[in-house]
Amino acid sequence: MSGKPRASTLPVILPAGERLARAALRERRAGTHSLRLRGSHGWALLGAFVLGCGIAQAQSQPEAPSIFDTLWKWTPLLARGFVFNLAISFIAMAIGTAVGLFLGFAQISLLPPVRKGAWFATHFFRNAPWLVLLFYCMFLLPFQVTVFGVRIPIPDWTKATLGLALPVMANVSEIARGAIQSIPTTQWEAAGSLAFNRRQTLWMIIFPQCIKRMLPPWMNLYAILTMATVLASIVGVNEMMTLTQRALSAENRPGLLLAFYSYVLLWFFVYCYPIARWTVRLEARYAVNQ
Amino acid sequence: MQLVWDWFRWLNDATGINLTIFYDAFDRGRFASGFWMTVKLSVVCIAASVVIGVVGAWIQGSRFRVARTIVYWYIQAFRNTPPLVQLYFFYFGLGALIRGVGGPLVTNVTWAIVSLSFFAGAFNVEIFRAGVEAVPRTTIEAAESLGFSRLQAYLRVVLPLAFRISLPALNNNLVNLVKTTTLAYAIAVPEMLYVSSQIWSDELNVPVMMNVLLVCYFVIVGVLVYAMHRWERAIRVPGFGA
């Protein structure tokens, strides 16, 4: 990856191939596909929402409140669910990043057992599906722990957060390892010649350079994680998707399905779109001087 | 074989590690069918999504603007919505519309296959298109000068070359697809996650089954990743890429 591209013995592959190879490498490192939201997606969603509202309005009884009143009535509840989604994503990302960075550093350790253990942990959690890890934490963690006679309850959403933090951890670990290895070895040699020891080199020279390489995939991972928080609805956490299902069954009116779900999608789009755009811009900016 | 099953029964008595999927014939059958269903889902979806990708990439290069636009919006719709939503859309939305007299015409397994194939197919179209774009126009012209028709040139010259270029990106996507098959749980497809949840609610051996499940997925995905990387290295275009 480092240095200039190798001279090709088959110089007939056009630049599209190189772009694909770079994208594949980036995705392999990030562990997820990159999110490429565009403005037109928002307009398509808005169209679906308007269409859903039209259907709902057409199917409703004459005396029933209008669809917009109904949506407005449920909005505070749904917003509370959305805040919950965001809280889960923040905490999972924070835990995942902290532990993942540690694992990433362990992956380039000079001690073989540490290196191999970290490699195994990373790939174990990267290969396991997110849903399985979520189930794992939901069912295996106790509902309360007793520490020095004090009972501390562990609510469902904490377990879901931990379940989502595990895959984030593994992906961050791989992102960190990839970033560290993408720094040219000359940097290490230069630091060594200036009498920096390994830890100093890593912390004061290599890692600061890694941050900007890690930022785009890290933000992409965050957007993916935010969308994955709705998986917690399968295991019964009171987040936005669960609350939407409850609202729908409480309303018990035909034709609300499309309107409500596209409304939820719009919320997620409005949140994720700026992140996705910013990621693309950062990627473009940092790609130049690599 | 009986000896092995008895050993697992002894393991349960001695240590409390209750692996009913080994010594209980009924659970063994259930788990095996779940494992088999996951493998089947994965293989069928991989094959179908690759076909969708190839056909989609071909249409994207065609002269018909309408066909190109349809494929473009298909990609946008399936790339940017969560697969769970797509699964619900197919199963509850379309499944409710296509309904025979005596029950659903299309089973949930088929819906899972259709939905997951279209999900992964959307990514594959883009991957193959980039691969096809990487093949120079002159190569196609050379094939045409040798008397290949447009379809023949695509199938015999462009695609084999594009496939080798696309394979790394394709692998990422296929590994992702195998992991996404767990979502079929949500529409009660009896795959490994679903069957395991049945077993642990019957036998109350949640921790043991959870670990079994995690190890099984690790092995399935691990084998796929290993095999695909070997293949990738074997048919790599010499001197191309990092």
Chai-1 contact restraints between the chains, C-beta under 6 A:
chainA,res_idxA,chainB,res_idxB,connection_type,confidence,min_distance_angstrom,max_distance_angstrom,comment,restraint_id
A,M1,B,A242,contact,1.0,0.0,6.0,A-B,restraint_1
A,S8,B,G239,contact,1.0,0.0,6.0,A-B,restraint_2
A,S8,B,F240,contact,1.0,0.0,6.0,A-B,restraint_3
A,T9,B,P238,contact,1.0,0.0,6.0,A-B,restraint_4
A,T9,B,G239,contact,1.0,0.0,6.0,A-B,restraint_5
A,L10,B,V237,contact,1.0,0.0,6.0,A-B,restraint_6
A,L10,B,P238,contact,1.0,0.0,6.0,A-B,restraint_7
A,L10,B,G239,contact,1.0,0.0,6.0,A-B,restraint_8
A,V12,B,P136,contact,1.0,0.0,6.0,A-B,restraint_9
A,I13,B,A134,contact,1.0,0.0,6.0,A-B,restraint_10
A,I13,B,F240,contact,1.0,0.0,6.0,A-B,restraint_11
A,L14,B,A134,contact,1.0,0.0,6.0,A-B,restraint_12
A,L14,B,P136,contact,1.0,0.0,6.0,A-B,restraint_13
A,A16,B,A130,contact,1.0,0.0,6.0,A-B,restraint_14
A,A16,B,E133,contact,1.0,0.0,6.0,A-B,restraint_15
A,A16,B,A134,contact,1.0,0.0,6.0,A-B,restraint_16
A,G17,B,A134,contact,1.0,0.0,6.0,A-B,restraint_17
A,G17,B,I165,contact,1.0,0.0,6.0,A-B,restraint_18
A,L20,B,A130,contact,1.0,0.0,6.0,A-B,restraint_19
A,L20,B,A169,contact,1.0,0.0,6.0,A-B,restraint_20
A,A21,B,G241,contact,1.0,0.0,6.0,A-B,restraint_21
A,A24,B,P168,contact,1.0,0.0,6.0,A-B,restraint_22
A,A24,B,A169,contact,1.0,0.0,6.0,A-B,restraint_23
A,A24,B,N172,contact,1.0,0.0,6.0,A-B,restraint_24
A,E27,B,N172,contact,1.0,0.0,6.0,A-B,restraint_25
A,R28,B,N172,contact,1.0,0.0,6.0,A-B,restraint_26
A,H41,B,N80,contact,1.0,0.0,6.0,A-B,restraint_27
A,F124,B,F218,contact,1.0,0.0,6.0,A-B,restraint_28
A,N127,B,F218,contact,1.0,0.0,6.0,A-B,restraint_29
A,N127,B,V221,contact,1.0,0.0,6.0,A-B,restraint_30
A,N127,B,G222,contact,1.0,0.0,6.0,A-B,restraint_31
A,A128,B,L214,contact,1.0,0.0,6.0,A-B,restraint_32
A,A128,B,Y217,contact,1.0,0.0,6.0,A-B,restraint_33
A,P129,B,K179,contact,1.0,0.0,6.0,A-B,restraint_34
A,P129,B,T182,contact,1.0,0.0,6.0,A-B,restraint_35
A,P129,B,Y217,contact,1.0,0.0,6.0,A-B,restraint_36
A,L131,B,T182,contact,1.0,0.0,6.0,A-B,restraint_37
A,V132,B,T182,contact,1.0,0.0,6.0,A-B,restraint_38
A,V132,B,L213,contact,1.0,0.0,6.0,A-B,restraint_39
A,V132,B,Y217,contact,1.0,0.0,6.0,A-B,restraint_40
A,Y136,B,M210,contact,1.0,0.0,6.0,A-B,restraint_41
A,F139,B,V206,contact,1.0,0.0,6.0,A-B,restraint_42
A,L140,B,P207,contact,1.0,0.0,6.0,A-B,restraint_43
A,L140,B,M210,contact,1.0,0.0,6.0,A-B,restraint_44
A,M227,B,P82,contact,1.0,0.0,6.0,A-B,restraint_45
